[in-house]
Amino acid sequence: MKTLLLAVASVVALVACATPQSLSPHTTLDQARAKLGNPTASHSLAGGGTRLQYSNQPFDQSVWNADFDAQGRLARVEQMMTDAAFARVQSGKDSRSDVLREFGQPAETFVYKLRNESAWMYRYLTHGGFKAAMFIYFDPAGVVKRTETGLDPWSIQDGGRSD
């Protein structure tokens, strides 16, 4: 029984280490897929690169982008659920496709018929560990109108604290 528990614990520990930020520089696309499994999304990038996106939305506050150059080598890894990443969203310019490529599928979507707009909500932790939500609003053409940060509505019952 002890051997079985030790084996299970070892597998769990290995899986827990298999995260995009654990990839070493110049990891290949195939090596990343082998280590991390299938991404939640894959996107083509300018210049022939590929983005593997690993999202834990809606139940966790992380979305990792692993970008590979045209030769299939790791160029960068970035956690996208941050104030700094959200600050790069450009109102009047970015489209739903741009937002999807950067941040993945939202945790929740909303439609505001009277305002003639929709919103995507992403759950994240602020720099101070506060449970927040980023709302990205779109016009009917799918262009970003504005962004707003607020309390993560999924965490209201615990006061927004991070455990």
C-alpha positions as CSV (number, residue, x, y, z in Angstrom):
1,M,0.0,0.0,0.0
2,K,2.8,2.4,0.9
3,T,4.4,1.7,-2.5
4,L,1.1,2.5,-4.3
5,L,0.7,5.8,-2.4
6,L,4.4,6.7,-3.1
7,A,3.9,6.0,-6.8
8,V,0.7,8.1,-6.9
9,A,2.3,11.0,-5.0
10,S,5.3,10.9,-7.5
11,V,3.0,11.1,-10.5
12,V,1.0,14.0,-8.9
13,A,4.3,15.8,-8.2
14,L,5.5,15.4,-11.7
15,V,2.2,16.6,-13.2
16,A,2.2,19.6,-10.9
17,C,5.6,20.6,-12.3
18,A,4.4,20.3,-15.9
19,T,3.4,24.0,-16.4
20,P,4.3,26.3,-19.2
21,Q,6.6,28.4,-17.0
22,S,8.7,25.3,-16.3
23,L,9.7,25.0,-20.0
24,S,13.4,25.6,-20.7
25,P,14.5,28.1,-23.3
26,H,14.6,26.7,-26.9
27,T,12.1,23.9,-26.0
28,T,10.5,22.7,-29.3
29,L,6.8,22.8,-30.0
30,D,6.7,19.0,-29.9
31,Q,8.6,18.8,-26.6
32,A,6.2,21.3,-25.1
33,R,3.2,19.3,-26.2
34,A,4.7,16.1,-24.9
35,K,5.5,17.7,-21.5
36,L,2.3,19.8,-21.1
37,G,-0.3,17.9,-23.0
38,N,-2.7,19.4,-25.5
39,P,-3.3,23.1,-25.0
40,T,-6.7,24.6,-24.6
41,A,-6.1,26.6,-27.8
42,S,-3.5,27.0,-30.4
43,H,-3.0,30.2,-32.5
44,S,-0.9,31.2,-35.5
45,L,1.3,34.2,-34.8
46,A,2.8,36.8,-37.2
47,G,6.1,35.7,-38.7
48,G,5.0,32.1,-38.8
49,G,5.1,31.4,-35.1
50,T,2.7,29.4,-33.0
51,R,1.1,30.1,-29.6
52,L,0.1,27.3,-27.3
53,Q,-2.4,28.5,-24.8
54,Y,-3.0,26.7,-21.5
55,S,-6.1,28.2,-19.7
56,N,-7.5,27.3,-16.3
57,Q,-10.5,29.6,-16.8
58,P,-13.1,29.7,-15.4
59,F,-12.2,27.8,-12.2
60,D,-8.7,29.3,-11.7
61,Q,-7.1,32.7,-12.4
62,S,-4.4,31.7,-14.9
63,V,-3.9,31.6,-18.7
64,W,-0.4,30.8,-19.9
65,N,0.8,31.6,-23.4
66,A,3.8,29.7,-24.7
67,D,5.0,31.4,-28.0
68,F,7.2,29.5,-30.5
69,D,9.1,31.1,-33.4
70,A,8.8,30.0,-37.0
71,Q,11.4,27.3,-36.4
72,G,9.3,25.8,-33.6
73,R,11.5,26.9,-30.7
74,L,10.2,28.5,-27.5
75,A,10.4,32.3,-27.7
76,R,8.6,33.3,-24.5
77,V,6.1,32.2,-21.9
78,E,3.7,34.7,-20.3
79,Q,1.0,34.5,-17.6
80,M,-1.8,36.6,-19.2
81,M,-4.1,37.1,-16.2
82,T,-2.2,40.2,-15.0
83,D,-2.9,43.9,-14.8
84,A,0.0,44.5,-17.1
85,A,-1.3,42.1,-19.8
86,F,-4.8,43.5,-19.6
87,A,-3.4,47.1,-19.9
88,R,-2.3,46.2,-23.5
89,V,-5.9,45.8,-24.7
90,Q,-6.6,48.7,-27.0
91,S,-10.1,50.1,-27.1
92,G,-11.3,51.0,-30.6
93,K,-8.7,48.7,-32.2
94,D,-8.6,45.2,-30.8
95,S,-11.2,42.7,-31.9
96,R,-12.7,39.6,-30.3
97,S,-10.2,37.5,-32.2
98,D,-7.3,39.6,-30.8
99,V,-8.6,39.2,-27.2
100,L,-9.2,35.4,-27.7
101,R,-5.6,35.0,-29.0
102,E,-4.2,36.9,-26.1
103,F,-6.4,35.7,-23.2
104,G,-8.2,32.6,-24.3
105,Q,-11.9,31.8,-23.7
106,P,-13.5,34.0,-21.0
107,A,-14.7,32.7,-17.7
108,E,-18.1,34.1,-18.5
109,T,-19.9,36.2,-21.2
110,F,-22.6,38.8,-20.9
111,V,-24.9,40.4,-23.4
112,Y,-26.3,43.9,-22.7
113,K,-29.1,44.4,-25.3
114,L,-30.1,47.8,-24.2
115,R,-26.5,49.1,-24.4
116,N,-26.0,47.2,-27.7
117,E,-22.8,45.6,-26.3
118,S,-21.4,42.4,-24.9
119,A,-18.7,41.6,-22.4
120,W,-16.2,38.9,-21.7
121,M,-15.1,38.3,-18.1
122,Y,-11.7,36.9,-17.1
123,R,-11.0,35.9,-13.5
124,Y,-7.5,36.9,-12.1
125,L,-5.5,37.8,-9.1
126,T,-4.2,41.3,-8.8
127,H,-0.6,41.9,-7.8
128,G,-1.7,42.0,-4.2
129,G,-3.5,38.7,-4.4
130,F,-7.0,40.2,-4.6
131,K,-9.6,38.2,-6.6
132,A,-10.6,40.4,-9.4
133,A,-12.3,40.2,-12.8
134,M,-11.5,42.0,-16.0
135,F,-14.5,42.8,-18.1
136,I,-13.7,43.5,-21.8
137,Y,-16.7,45.2,-23.6
138,F,-17.3,44.8,-27.3
139,D,-19.4,46.8,-29.8
140,P,-21.7,44.9,-32.2
141,A,-18.9,44.6,-34.7
142,G,-16.7,42.8,-32.2
143,V,-14.3,45.7,-31.5
144,V,-13.3,46.5,-27.9
145,K,-15.2,49.5,-26.5
146,R,-13.6,49.6,-23.1
147,T,-12.3,47.5,-20.2
148,E,-13.2,47.5,-16.5
149,T,-11.7,45.8,-13.5
150,G,-13.9,44.8,-10.6
151,L,-14.4,42.3,-7.9
152,D,-14.6,38.7,-9.1
153,P,-18.3,37.9,-8.8
154,W,-17.5,34.3,-8.2
155,S,-15.6,35.2,-5.1
156,I,-18.1,37.6,-3.4
157,Q,-19.1,35.0,-0.8
158,D,-15.5,35.0,0.6
159,G,-15.0,38.8,0.3
160,G,-12.5,38.5,-2.6
161,R,-9.7,37.1,-0.4
162,S,-7.1,34.8,-1.9
163,D,-6.6,31.7,0.2
